[in-house]
Amino acid sequence: MISEGILKQNDKEQKMNQVYVLGGAQTDFERNWSKEGKNVIALLREVIEDGLKNCRLSYSDIEELNKDNKVACYVGNFIAEKYINQGHLGALLTEVNPSFYGVPSARYEAACASGSVALDAAMTKLQTGEYDVAVVVGFELMKTVSAKVGGDFLGYAAYYEQEGKNIDFPFPKLFGKLADEILDKYRPDEKIFMESLAAISAKNYANAKQNPLAQTRKWFMSEKQANMRGCETNGIVGGRLAVSDCSQVTDGAAMVVLVSEKFAEENGIKDKPVIKGYGHRVAPMLFTKKMEESRNGKYILPWTRQAVLDAYGRADMNVEDIDFFETHDCFTSSEYAAVSAFGITNPGEEFRAVLEGVTQADGRYPINLSGGLIGCGHPVGASGVRMFLDLYKQLTHQADDYQKTGRTENGMMLNIGGSATTNYVFILGNK
Protein backbone atom coordinates (compact mmCIF):
# COMPACT_ATOMS: atom_id res chain seq x y z
CA MET A 1 0.00 0.00 0.00
CA ILE A 2 1.07 3.59 -0.44
CA SER A 3 3.44 4.74 2.23
CA GLU A 4 3.59 8.50 1.74
CA GLY A 5 0.85 10.89 2.74
CA ILE A 6 -1.83 11.86 0.27
CA LEU A 7 -1.79 15.42 -0.98
CA LYS A 8 -4.53 17.47 0.63
CA GLN A 9 -6.55 20.27 -0.84
CA ASN A 10 -5.16 23.69 0.03
CA ASP A 11 -7.49 25.26 2.59
CA LYS A 12 -7.34 28.53 0.73
CA GLU A 13 -8.10 26.98 -2.63
CA GLN A 14 -11.61 27.76 -3.73
CA LYS A 15 -13.68 24.70 -4.48
CA MET A 16 -14.47 24.49 -8.20
CA ASN A 17 -17.93 23.77 -9.52
CA GLN A 18 -18.71 20.12 -10.13
CA VAL A 19 -18.73 18.64 -13.61
CA TYR A 20 -21.26 15.91 -14.37
CA VAL A 21 -20.91 13.15 -16.97
CA LEU A 22 -24.17 12.93 -18.89
CA GLY A 23 -23.29 9.89 -21.03
CA GLY A 24 -21.61 8.96 -24.28
CA ALA A 25 -20.83 6.28 -26.83
CA GLN A 26 -18.07 4.22 -28.41
CA THR A 27 -17.80 2.71 -31.87
CA ASP A 28 -17.16 -0.99 -32.33
CA PHE A 29 -13.36 -1.23 -32.19
CA GLU A 30 -13.38 -4.42 -34.25
CA ARG A 31 -14.38 -2.53 -37.40
CA ASN A 32 -12.06 -1.53 -40.23
CA TRP A 33 -13.60 1.63 -41.62
CA SER A 34 -11.42 1.77 -44.73
CA LYS A 35 -12.47 -1.74 -45.73
CA GLU A 36 -16.08 -0.66 -45.25
CA GLY A 37 -15.48 2.24 -47.63
CA LYS A 38 -16.34 4.77 -44.91
CA ASN A 39 -14.40 7.92 -44.05
CA VAL A 40 -13.78 10.01 -40.94
CA ILE A 41 -17.09 11.87 -41.26
CA ALA A 42 -19.01 8.58 -41.11
CA LEU A 43 -17.00 7.60 -38.01
CA LEU A 44 -17.65 10.91 -36.25
CA ARG A 45 -21.31 11.04 -37.24
CA GLU A 46 -21.97 7.56 -35.87
CA VAL A 47 -20.30 8.11 -32.50
CA ILE A 48 -21.79 11.59 -32.01
CA GLU A 49 -25.32 10.53 -32.89
CA ASP A 50 -25.09 7.44 -30.67
CA GLY A 51 -23.64 9.56 -27.85
CA LEU A 52 -26.29 12.26 -28.08
CA LYS A 53 -29.00 9.58 -28.05
CA ASN A 54 -27.46 8.03 -24.93
CA CYS A 55 -27.55 11.46 -23.29
CA ARG A 56 -31.12 12.12 -24.46
CA LEU A 57 -29.93 15.11 -26.45
CA SER A 58 -30.48 16.05 -30.08
CA TYR A 59 -28.88 18.22 -32.72
CA SER A 60 -31.67 20.70 -32.05
CA ASP A 61 -30.51 20.90 -28.43
CA ILE A 62 -27.01 21.75 -29.65
CA GLU A 63 -28.47 24.54 -31.80
CA GLU A 64 -30.49 25.96 -28.90
CA LEU A 65 -27.52 25.88 -26.52
CA ASN A 66 -25.36 27.59 -29.11
CA LYS A 67 -27.77 30.51 -29.43
CA ASP A 68 -26.65 31.51 -25.92
CA ASN A 69 -23.04 30.38 -26.46
CA LYS A 70 -23.43 27.63 -23.86
CA VAL A 71 -21.96 24.65 -25.74
CA ALA A 72 -18.48 23.85 -27.07
CA CYS A 73 -16.76 20.87 -28.69
CA TYR A 74 -13.38 19.34 -27.91
CA VAL A 75 -11.74 16.89 -30.32
CA GLY A 76 -8.89 14.62 -29.23
CA ASN A 77 -6.69 13.25 -32.01
CA PHE A 78 -3.02 12.44 -32.32
CA ILE A 79 -2.00 12.43 -35.94
CA ALA A 80 -4.81 12.46 -38.49
CA GLU A 81 -2.54 14.53 -40.73
CA LYS A 82 -0.56 11.35 -41.34
CA TYR A 83 -3.21 8.63 -41.21
CA ILE A 84 -5.98 10.34 -43.20
CA ASN A 85 -4.34 13.53 -44.60
CA GLN A 86 -6.60 15.75 -42.56
CA GLY A 87 -6.01 18.55 -40.07
CA HIS A 88 -8.24 21.31 -38.63
CA LEU A 89 -10.21 18.65 -36.84
CA GLY A 90 -12.31 20.84 -34.58
CA ALA A 91 -13.89 22.52 -37.59
CA LEU A 92 -14.41 19.10 -39.17
CA LEU A 93 -17.45 18.59 -36.94
CA THR A 94 -19.33 21.08 -39.10
CA GLU A 95 -19.29 18.38 -41.80
CA VAL A 96 -20.97 15.96 -39.41
CA ASN A 97 -24.08 18.09 -39.01
CA PRO A 98 -25.03 21.74 -39.65
CA SER A 99 -25.99 22.03 -35.98
CA PHE A 100 -22.29 22.50 -35.26
CA TYR A 101 -22.13 25.65 -37.40
CA GLY A 102 -20.92 28.39 -35.09
CA VAL A 103 -20.21 26.11 -32.13
CA PRO A 104 -16.73 26.75 -30.63
CA SER A 105 -14.66 23.66 -31.42
CA ALA A 106 -10.97 22.81 -31.45
CA ARG A 107 -8.56 19.90 -31.67
CA TYR A 108 -6.39 18.83 -28.72
CA GLU A 109 -3.25 16.72 -29.03
CA ALA A 110 -0.97 14.98 -26.53
CA ALA A 111 -0.03 11.76 -28.38
CA CYS A 112 -1.88 8.81 -26.81
CA ALA A 113 -3.27 11.16 -24.14
CA SER A 114 -4.99 13.39 -26.72
CA GLY A 115 -8.43 12.35 -25.53
CA SER A 116 -7.57 13.28 -21.95
CA VAL A 117 -6.25 16.73 -22.78
CA ALA A 118 -9.56 17.33 -24.61
CA LEU A 119 -11.44 16.18 -21.49
CA ASP A 120 -9.29 18.44 -19.32
CA ALA A 121 -10.01 21.47 -21.49
CA ALA A 122 -13.73 20.73 -21.47
CA MET A 123 -13.81 20.22 -17.70
CA THR A 124 -12.00 23.50 -17.08
CA LYS A 125 -14.40 25.55 -19.21
CA LEU A 126 -17.39 24.03 -17.44
CA GLN A 127 -15.92 24.62 -13.98
CA THR A 128 -15.38 28.29 -14.71
CA GLY A 129 -18.88 28.72 -16.13
CA GLU A 130 -17.79 29.61 -19.65
CA TYR A 131 -20.08 26.91 -21.06
CA ASP A 132 -22.81 24.63 -19.74
CA VAL A 133 -22.35 21.66 -22.08
CA ALA A 134 -19.20 20.15 -23.59
CA VAL A 135 -19.14 17.54 -26.35
CA VAL A 136 -15.82 15.66 -26.18
CA VAL A 137 -14.83 13.37 -29.05
CA GLY A 138 -11.67 11.30 -29.46
CA PHE A 139 -10.85 9.38 -32.60
CA GLU A 140 -8.18 7.79 -34.75
CA LEU A 141 -8.33 5.92 -38.05
CA MET A 142 -5.15 3.80 -38.08
CA LYS A 143 -5.85 1.02 -40.57
CA THR A 144 -5.25 3.26 -43.55
CA VAL A 145 -1.55 2.33 -43.78
CA SER A 146 0.68 -0.71 -43.27
CA ALA A 147 1.81 -1.69 -39.78
CA LYS A 148 5.37 -0.55 -40.52
CA VAL A 149 4.28 2.87 -41.79
CA GLY A 150 1.90 3.22 -38.85
CA GLY A 151 4.71 2.32 -36.48
CA ASP A 152 6.72 5.20 -37.90
CA PHE A 153 3.79 7.59 -37.43
CA LEU A 154 3.51 6.53 -33.80
CA GLY A 155 7.19 7.36 -33.40
CA TYR A 156 6.19 11.03 -33.49
CA ALA A 157 4.83 10.52 -29.96
CA ALA A 158 8.43 10.05 -28.83
CA TYR A 159 11.34 12.43 -29.51
CA TYR A 160 11.29 11.46 -33.16
CA GLU A 161 14.79 12.54 -34.16
CA GLN A 162 16.39 10.52 -31.39
CA GLU A 163 13.89 7.76 -30.60
CA GLY A 164 11.75 7.21 -33.70
CA LYS A 165 13.53 8.10 -36.91
CA ASN A 166 14.72 5.10 -38.97
CA ILE A 167 13.61 2.71 -36.20
CA ASP A 168 11.06 0.02 -36.99
CA PHE A 169 8.29 -0.07 -34.38
CA PRO A 170 9.95 2.29 -31.86
CA PHE A 171 7.35 2.03 -29.10
CA PRO A 172 7.56 -1.72 -28.49
CA LYS A 173 11.28 -1.14 -28.09
CA LEU A 174 10.77 1.75 -25.64
CA PHE A 175 8.37 -0.20 -23.47
CA GLY A 176 10.61 -3.23 -23.78
CA LYS A 177 13.26 -0.99 -22.21
CA LEU A 178 10.78 -0.14 -19.45
CA ALA A 179 10.55 -3.86 -18.67
CA ASP A 180 14.35 -3.98 -18.55
CA GLU A 181 14.47 -0.99 -16.22
CA ILE A 182 11.88 -2.53 -13.87
CA LEU A 183 14.02 -5.66 -13.61
CA ASP A 184 17.15 -3.62 -13.04
CA LYS A 185 15.61 -1.31 -10.43
CA TYR A 186 13.63 -3.74 -8.29
CA ARG A 187 15.39 -7.06 -9.01
CA PRO A 188 12.30 -9.31 -9.01
CA ASP A 189 12.74 -12.88 -10.12
CA GLU A 190 12.83 -12.56 -13.92
CA LYS A 191 10.65 -15.63 -14.49
CA ILE A 192 8.01 -14.34 -12.07
CA PHE A 193 8.15 -10.89 -13.65
CA MET A 194 7.62 -12.23 -17.17
CA GLU A 195 4.82 -14.47 -15.92
CA SER A 196 3.24 -11.36 -14.44
CA LEU A 197 3.29 -9.63 -17.82
CA ALA A 198 1.70 -12.71 -19.40
CA ALA A 199 -0.98 -12.71 -16.69
CA ILE A 200 -1.76 -9.06 -17.48
CA SER A 201 -2.14 -9.90 -21.17
CA ALA A 202 -4.35 -12.94 -20.53
CA LYS A 203 -6.51 -10.96 -18.10
CA ASN A 204 -7.14 -8.16 -20.54
CA TYR A 205 -7.95 -10.53 -23.40
CA ALA A 206 -10.33 -12.43 -21.09
CA ASN A 207 -12.05 -9.21 -19.99
CA ALA A 208 -12.39 -8.13 -23.63
CA LYS A 209 -14.37 -11.27 -24.41
CA GLN A 210 -17.14 -9.85 -22.21
CA ASN A 211 -17.11 -6.46 -23.95
CA PRO A 212 -19.36 -6.31 -27.04
CA LEU A 213 -17.36 -3.39 -28.49
CA ALA A 214 -13.85 -4.79 -27.90
CA GLN A 215 -11.55 -5.39 -30.85
CA THR A 216 -10.30 -8.77 -29.59
CA ARG A 217 -13.56 -10.21 -28.26
CA LYS A 218 -13.31 -13.08 -30.76
CA TRP A 219 -9.53 -13.56 -30.46
CA PHE A 220 -7.67 -16.24 -28.50
CA MET A 221 -5.04 -15.54 -25.87
CA SER A 222 -4.35 -17.75 -22.88
CA GLU A 223 -1.78 -17.23 -20.17
CA LYS A 224 0.13 -20.22 -21.58
CA GLN A 225 0.21 -18.65 -25.04
CA ALA A 226 1.24 -15.27 -23.62
CA ASN A 227 4.18 -16.98 -21.91
CA MET A 228 5.32 -18.56 -25.18
CA ARG A 229 7.27 -15.50 -26.31
CA GLY A 230 9.40 -16.03 -29.38
CA CYS A 231 7.25 -18.75 -30.92
CA GLU A 232 5.74 -18.45 -34.39
CA THR A 233 2.42 -17.14 -33.10
CA ASN A 234 3.86 -14.84 -30.43
CA GLY A 235 6.94 -13.26 -31.92
CA ILE A 236 9.24 -10.85 -30.09
CA VAL A 237 8.62 -7.20 -31.01
CA GLY A 238 10.79 -5.22 -28.59
CA GLY A 239 13.34 -6.45 -26.06
CA ARG A 240 11.55 -8.98 -23.84
CA LEU A 241 8.11 -8.04 -25.14
CA ALA A 242 6.17 -10.12 -27.66
CA VAL A 243 2.97 -9.66 -29.65
CA SER A 244 0.92 -10.71 -26.60
CA ASP A 245 2.34 -7.78 -24.64
CA CYS A 246 1.17 -5.15 -27.16
CA SER A 247 -1.95 -3.06 -27.61
CA GLN A 248 -3.80 -3.12 -30.92
CA VAL A 249 -3.82 -1.06 -34.10
CA THR A 250 -7.40 0.15 -34.07
CA ASP A 251 -9.95 2.27 -35.89
CA GLY A 252 -12.41 3.90 -33.56
CA ALA A 253 -13.97 6.83 -31.77
CA ALA A 254 -15.45 7.59 -28.36
CA MET A 255 -17.59 10.48 -27.22
CA VAL A 256 -18.85 11.85 -23.92
CA VAL A 257 -20.99 14.82 -22.91
CA LEU A 258 -20.03 16.79 -19.81
CA VAL A 259 -22.29 19.38 -18.18
CA SER A 260 -21.80 22.08 -15.59
CA GLU A 261 -23.18 22.04 -12.08
CA LYS A 262 -25.50 24.90 -13.06
CA PHE A 263 -26.88 22.93 -16.03
CA ALA A 264 -27.34 19.85 -13.86
CA GLU A 265 -29.29 21.81 -11.23
CA GLU A 266 -31.47 23.55 -13.81
CA ASN A 267 -32.32 20.26 -15.51
CA GLY A 268 -32.84 18.08 -12.45
CA ILE A 269 -29.74 15.94 -13.06
CA LYS A 270 -28.89 14.27 -9.73
CA ASP A 271 -27.92 10.67 -10.45
CA LYS A 272 -25.01 11.14 -12.87
CA PRO A 273 -21.33 10.64 -11.99
CA VAL A 274 -19.12 13.65 -11.34
CA ILE A 275 -15.42 14.31 -11.83
CA LYS A 276 -13.98 14.15 -8.31
CA GLY A 277 -10.29 14.54 -9.04
CA TYR A 278 -7.71 14.83 -11.77
CA GLY A 279 -3.96 14.92 -12.25
CA HIS A 280 -1.77 16.07 -15.13
CA ARG A 281 2.02 15.83 -15.14
CA VAL A 282 4.60 15.82 -17.93
CA ALA A 283 7.87 13.90 -17.71
CA PRO A 284 11.06 14.43 -19.77
CA MET A 285 10.48 13.56 -23.41
CA LEU A 286 13.41 11.18 -23.85
CA PHE A 287 13.00 7.80 -22.21
CA THR A 288 16.65 7.78 -21.12
CA LYS A 289 16.14 11.07 -19.26
CA LYS A 290 13.07 9.66 -17.54
CA MET A 291 15.13 6.77 -16.27
CA GLU A 292 18.01 9.00 -15.22
CA GLU A 293 15.66 11.23 -13.22
CA SER A 294 13.92 8.28 -11.53
CA ARG A 295 17.12 6.39 -10.71
CA ASN A 296 17.26 7.28 -7.03
CA GLY A 297 13.52 7.43 -6.38
CA LYS A 298 11.00 4.78 -5.33
CA TYR A 299 8.93 4.86 -8.52
CA ILE A 300 10.03 3.83 -11.98
CA LEU A 301 7.63 6.48 -13.38
CA PRO A 302 7.56 9.21 -10.70
CA TRP A 303 5.56 11.68 -12.79
CA THR A 304 2.87 9.09 -13.33
CA ARG A 305 2.76 8.53 -9.58
CA GLN A 306 2.58 12.28 -8.98
CA ALA A 307 -0.39 12.64 -11.35
CA VAL A 308 -2.15 9.91 -9.35
CA LEU A 309 -1.34 11.65 -6.06
CA ASP A 310 -2.61 14.95 -7.45
CA ALA A 311 -5.92 13.29 -8.35
CA TYR A 312 -6.20 11.66 -4.91
CA GLY A 313 -5.44 15.00 -3.27
CA ARG A 314 -8.00 16.95 -5.27
CA ALA A 315 -10.62 14.29 -4.52
CA ASP A 316 -9.56 13.91 -0.86
CA MET A 317 -9.24 10.18 -1.47
CA ASN A 318 -6.72 7.39 -1.44
CA VAL A 319 -6.46 4.04 -3.17
CA GLU A 320 -8.84 2.38 -0.71
CA ASP A 321 -11.64 4.64 -1.97
CA ILE A 322 -11.28 3.40 -5.57
CA ASP A 323 -13.35 0.41 -6.66
CA PHE A 324 -11.91 -0.18 -10.14
CA PHE A 325 -9.32 1.18 -12.56
CA GLU A 326 -8.89 1.73 -16.29
CA THR A 327 -5.26 2.12 -17.25
CA HIS A 328 -3.11 2.69 -20.28
CA ASP A 329 -1.82 -0.79 -21.09
CA CYS A 330 -0.23 0.16 -24.38
CA PHE A 331 2.12 -2.63 -23.34
CA THR A 332 1.99 -5.02 -20.42
CA SER A 333 4.97 -3.26 -18.86
CA SER A 334 2.99 0.01 -18.62
CA GLU A 335 0.11 -1.68 -16.76
CA TYR A 336 2.64 -3.40 -14.49
CA ALA A 337 4.15 -0.03 -13.54
CA ALA A 338 0.68 1.45 -13.03
CA VAL A 339 -0.11 -1.03 -10.24
CA SER A 340 2.25 0.70 -7.82
CA ALA A 341 1.57 4.15 -9.28
CA PHE A 342 -2.08 3.69 -8.24
CA GLY A 343 -0.93 2.67 -4.76
CA ILE A 344 -2.21 -0.91 -4.99
CA THR A 345 1.24 -2.19 -3.98
CA ASN A 346 4.57 -0.73 -3.03
CA PRO A 347 7.00 -0.22 -5.92
CA GLY A 348 8.76 -3.45 -6.80
CA GLU A 349 5.92 -5.64 -5.52
CA GLU A 350 3.54 -5.26 -8.46
CA PHE A 351 3.86 -8.95 -9.36
CA ARG A 352 2.17 -9.88 -6.07
CA ALA A 353 -1.06 -8.08 -6.96
CA VAL A 354 -0.99 -9.40 -10.52
CA LEU A 355 -0.33 -13.06 -9.68
CA GLU A 356 -2.54 -13.13 -6.58
CA GLY A 357 -5.57 -11.98 -8.59
CA VAL A 358 -5.94 -8.56 -6.96
CA THR A 359 -6.27 -6.86 -10.38
CA GLN A 360 -8.55 -9.50 -11.91
CA ALA A 361 -12.20 -8.74 -12.67
CA ASP A 362 -13.24 -10.30 -9.35
CA GLY A 363 -10.28 -8.94 -7.38
CA ARG A 364 -10.16 -6.08 -4.87
CA TYR A 365 -8.75 -3.64 -7.42
CA PRO A 366 -9.82 -4.77 -10.90
CA ILE A 367 -7.87 -3.15 -13.71
CA ASN A 368 -9.21 -2.84 -17.26
CA LEU A 369 -12.59 -4.51 -16.96
CA SER A 370 -13.12 -3.29 -20.53
CA GLY A 371 -10.13 -5.26 -21.80
CA GLY A 372 -7.92 -2.18 -21.85
CA LEU A 373 -5.88 -1.11 -24.85
CA ILE A 374 -4.63 -4.67 -25.31
CA GLY A 375 -8.08 -6.20 -25.35
CA CYS A 376 -10.55 -3.44 -26.18
CA GLY A 377 -8.27 -1.66 -28.68
CA HIS A 378 -6.19 1.49 -28.97
CA PRO A 379 -7.37 4.09 -31.51
CA VAL A 380 -4.81 6.52 -30.15
CA GLY A 381 -6.76 9.77 -30.00
CA ALA A 382 -9.86 8.01 -28.70
CA SER A 383 -8.33 5.97 -25.87
CA GLY A 384 -8.54 8.59 -23.13
CA VAL A 385 -12.18 9.33 -23.91
CA ARG A 386 -12.94 5.60 -24.14
CA MET A 387 -11.44 4.94 -20.71
CA PHE A 388 -13.39 7.87 -19.27
CA LEU A 389 -16.58 6.50 -20.85
CA ASP A 390 -15.91 3.09 -19.33
CA LEU A 391 -15.65 4.64 -15.88
CA TYR A 392 -19.05 6.18 -16.53
CA LYS A 393 -20.49 2.86 -17.72
CA GLN A 394 -19.32 1.02 -14.62
CA LEU A 395 -20.61 3.71 -12.27
CA THR A 396 -24.04 3.74 -13.94
CA HIS A 397 -24.23 -0.05 -14.41
CA GLN A 398 -24.28 0.17 -18.21
CA ALA A 399 -21.25 -2.06 -18.82
CA ASP A 400 -23.19 -5.10 -20.06
CA ASP A 401 -21.42 -8.41 -19.40
CA TYR A 402 -18.26 -6.75 -18.11
CA GLN A 403 -20.08 -4.89 -15.34
CA LYS A 404 -18.23 -5.07 -12.04
CA THR A 405 -19.99 -6.87 -9.22
CA GLY A 406 -20.09 -5.32 -5.77
CA ARG A 407 -19.33 -1.70 -4.93
CA THR A 408 -18.96 0.75 -7.83
CA GLU A 409 -18.84 4.18 -6.24
CA ASN A 410 -15.52 5.50 -7.57
CA GLY A 411 -13.30 4.68 -10.54
CA MET A 412 -9.88 5.95 -11.61
CA MET A 413 -8.24 6.07 -15.05
CA LEU A 414 -4.66 6.65 -16.17
CA ASN A 415 -3.99 7.75 -19.74
CA ILE A 416 -0.39 8.31 -20.89
CA GLY A 417 1.11 9.86 -24.00
CA GLY A 418 4.46 8.80 -25.40
CA SER A 419 6.71 6.74 -23.13
CA ALA A 420 4.71 7.93 -20.07
CA THR A 421 5.63 11.50 -21.00
CA THR A 422 2.17 13.03 -20.63
CA ASN A 423 0.28 11.60 -17.67
CA TYR A 424 -3.42 12.18 -17.13
CA VAL A 425 -5.52 10.81 -14.29
CA PHE A 426 -9.24 11.24 -13.65
CA ILE A 427 -11.39 10.04 -10.76
CA LEU A 428 -15.09 9.69 -11.49
CA GLY A 429 -17.59 8.84 -8.82
CA ASN A 430 -21.21 8.87 -7.87
CA LYS A 431 -22.17 12.04 -6.04
N, C-alpha and C positions, 0 to 999 in steps of 0.2 A: 504494500500500500504506500501511498505517497507519504514522504517523511517531512517535507517542508510545509510551512504554513501556507494556507490559501490566501491569495491577495484579497483584500477587503475593499469595498467601495469607499472612496474618500467621503468623509462626512460632509464636506463642503460641496461636493459634486451634486449638482441638481439632477434629480431623477428625470430621465427622459420619458416621453410618452411611449406607451406600449404599441407594438406593431403586431397585428393579428395576421394569421395565415388563413386566407379564405378557401383555398383549394388549389387544384391544378391538374396537370395531365402529363403523360409521357407517351411517346411513340413506342411501337414495338421495336426493340433493339435488334431483333433477328432480321429485319428487313434490309434489303439492298435496294436503295432508291434509284440508283442508276440503272440497274437491271430491270426495274419496273418502268423505266422511261419517265421518271418523275424528277422534278427539279427542286431547288431550295424553297420556292414559293409554295409548292404542294406540301412540303414538309412542315413549313411554318404555319400554313393555313390549317392543317390537320391538328397540330398540337394546340394552337391557339383556340380553335373552335371547340375542341374537346375540353380544354381547360376552362373556358368561359362557361360552358355547359355545366361542368362540375361545380363551378362557383355560383351557378344560377344567375349569370350575367349574360348580356347580349351585346352585339355591336351597337345597338341603339343606346345602351347604357354608357358605353364608351363615348359616344357622341354627346350625350347629355352632360357627362362629367367634364368633357373637354370645353363645353361652352363657358364653364366657370374656371377653366384651367386647373382642374382638380385631379387629373390623371396624367401619368407619364409612363413611358416604356423603357426598359433596360434590357439590352441584348448582350449576352455573353457568348463570345466566339474567339477561338484562338487564331486560326490562320486560313480563313475562307479565301483569302487572296491567292493562296497556293492551291488549295483543293478544288475550288470551283470558280476561280478567277473573278471573285466578287469582293469588293469592299463596301464601305458606306452602309453598314448593315443595319444601323438604327433606322435610317430612312427606308430601308427595304421593306419594312412592315407596311408602308403605304401601298405596296403591291399586293399585300395579302387581302386588304379590304379598305375601301374608301373611308371607313370610320376612323382610320388612323391618320387621315389628312389633318394636319395641324397639331397633332398630339406630340409633345416633346418626347424625343426618342434618341438614344445614342447607343453605340457599341462599347463594350468594356472588355479588356483583354488582360489576362495574367496567366498565359499558358494554360495548363490544365486546371487552374483555379479561376478561369475566366467567368464561369457561372457564379462563383462566390463573390467576386468583386462587383458583379452586376447586382447581386442580392444586397451587398453592403451599401452600394449607392442608393438603391431603392429604399432600404430601411432608414437610412439617414435622412432622406428627403421627407419621409413620412413622420419621423420623430420630430422634426423641426416644424411640421405643419405646412410645408411648401405644397404638398399634394395630399389627397385623401386615398387614392388608389394607385398602386403600382403593378404593372404587368411585366413580369420578369421571364425572359425566354433565353434558354441556352441551347445551342445546336452545333453540330459538326457533321458534314458529309465527308467521309474519309475513304470510301470505297470507289473513288473516282480515279485512283492511281494504283500502281503496283505497290506491294509491301515495301520494297526497297526504296522507291521514291517517297512513299509516305514516311518511312523511317527517317529519311533526310529532312523532310518537312518538320517532323517532331524534334529534330535536333536544334531548331530555332528556339526551343524552350530552354535549352542550355546556353552557355556562352559559345555560340556557334563557331567562331573562329578557332577556339581552343579545344572545344569538347564535341563538336558536331561535324565540322567540315571534313569531307573525305573519309568519314568513318561510317561503316555500315551498321545500322541499328544502334545508335549511340546510347539510347536510354537503357536497354537491357544491360549494357556494359556498365553504365553508371550505377545502376541498382545492384548489379553483381558486385561492384566495388563496395557498396553499402553492406552487403552480406559479409564480405571480407573484413570490413572495418568492425562490424559487430563481433565477429570471431576474435579479432585481434584485441579489441578493447575489453571484452568481458570474459573471454576464454571459456565459453561453454564447451561441453563435449561436442565435437564437430558432427558426429553421427546424430546425436540428439537434436542439434540445431537444424540440420538438414531435414530430419524427420518432422520437425516443427513446421518448417516451410511447406512441406508436402501436406501436412495436416491442415494448414491454412488454405491451400489450394483445394483440397478435397472438400473441406467445409463450404467454401464459397460456391463450388460447383453444385454441391448437394442442395444448398439453400436456393440456388438459381432454378433448380428443377421445380420448386414450388411457386415460382414467380412467372405469371403468364406473359410478362413483357420482357423477360430476360433473353439475351442473345443465345446462351448456352443451355437453355432448358431441355433441349433434346440431345445434348452432347453427353459423352461418357468421360468421367474422370474419377478414378478411385484413389485412395491413399496409396495403394500398392503401385498403381501406374504413375502417380506423381513422384514416387520415390525411385522410379526407374529412369533417372536422368541419363541422357547419353544414348538411349536406345533409339531405334528407328522412328518410333512414334512419339518420342519425347526428347527431341534433340536439344543440345546445349545452345543457348543464344547469347549468354553473357556471363563470363566467369563461371561461378557455380550454378547459375540459374538456367533452367530449361524452359521449354514451351509451357509446361504446366504452371510455372511461376509467373507467367505474364498475363496482363490484361489484354482485352480484345481490340481489334480494329473494328470500329463500329460506326454505322450511320444512325443518327437519332437526334431527338430534341426533347426537352422537358420545359414545362412552363408552370409558374405559380403566380397567384395574385395575392399581394399583400395590401392591407388596409390600415389606416390610422386608427388610433384610439377614438378620435372624434367621430369618424365614419362608423366605427363599430357601435358606439353609443347611440348615434342617430338612427341606426338601422337595426337595433335590437340584437346585435351579434354578441353572444355571451359564451357560447360553447366551442369556440374555435381556439386552436393553440396560439400561443404568443411566443415571440422571440425573447428569451430570458437572459441570454448572454451571448457575447461574441468575442473573438480574438483575431487579430491580424498582425502577423510579424513577417519580416523579410530577412532571410539569411544571405550570406555572401553568394554571389552567382556561381562561382567555380566550386565544384565538388571538393577539390583538394583544399580550398580555403575553409570550407565548412568543417572538414575533418581536422584541420590544423587548429581552428578556433575551439572545437569541442574536445580536444585531446585531453585536457586536464579536468574536464567537468564530468558530472555523473551521467549526462544524457548524450547519446550519440547524435541526436538532433535537438539541441537546446532551444532553438527558436520555435520549433514545433511544440515543445513542452511549454514554452512561455506563452504561446498563443492559447493553449489549453488552460493554463493558469489564469490568463486574462479573462477568458470566458467564465471560468468558475468564479473569479472574483466579482465580475459584473453581475453574475446571477446570484451571488452569495450562496454558492453550492460547492460541493466536492464530489469526488467520484461515486461516493455511496448514494448520492441523490439521482444518479443516472441509471436508467433502466435498460438502455440499449444504445448501440453505437453504429453509425455508418462511417467507414473510413476509406481513405484513398489507397486501395490496394492495387496501384498500378503494377506492382510486383509484390510477391509474397514478403520480400524483405522490408517493404514500406509498412505493411500491416504489422509485421513483427515488431518494428520499432515503435509503432503507434500504441501498442499494448502498454508499455511503460509510460509513454507520453500522456496517455489518458489517466494514469495513476492506478491502473488495475494491478500492476506489480511494480516492484522496484526495478530499476534498470539492471539488465543482466539476467533477470529471472523470468523473462517473457515466455520462455519455453514451458515453464510450469503451468501458466494459465492456458496456453495453447493445448498442451498434451493432456492436461487434467480436465478438459472440457469446459472450462470457465467461459470461453468465448463462443462456444457452440450455441445453436438456436435455443436449446433448453438450459443453457448455463446461466450463471449469475449475471454475467456481462456479455450478452450476445453481440457479436460484431458482424455486420453485413448480412442481416437477415434477407436482404434483397438479392444476395449473391455478389454484391460489390462490383468493382470494375472487372474483376476476373470472371465472374459469373454472369452478372447482369449486362455488362458491356461498358465501353469507355469512349463515347463520342465526345471528344475532349472538352469542347466548349459547353456541353450540356451536363457534364458529370456533377458539378457542384449543385446545380439546380435539381438534378435528379436525386441526389442524396438528401437535399433539403425536403423535396417532395416525399421521399420515403419516410423521413421523420414524421411529417404530417400524416401520412397514411397510417403509420403505426399508432400514433396518438389518437386518431379518430376511428380506429378499427376498420380501416378500408384497405387492408393489405392482403386480402384474399387468403390463399392457402399459406402464405408466409407470415401471417399475423402472429405476433408474439403472444404467448400465453402469460397470464399473471399480470403484474403491475406494469402499466405503460403511462406513466405520468410525465417523464422527462426523457428526451433523447438528445444525443450529441453527435455532431458530424465533424470530420476533419477532411478538408480538401486542400491538396498541395499542388503547386505549380513548379515545373522543373524538377530538379533533384532536391525536393523539399526546400526550394528557394522561397516561394510565396506560401505562406501557411495561413489558412482560414479555418476558424472554428465557429460553429453556431450551436447554441443550446435552444431547443424548442421544448415547450412544455404546456400542459393544460393549466389554465389560469387558476 
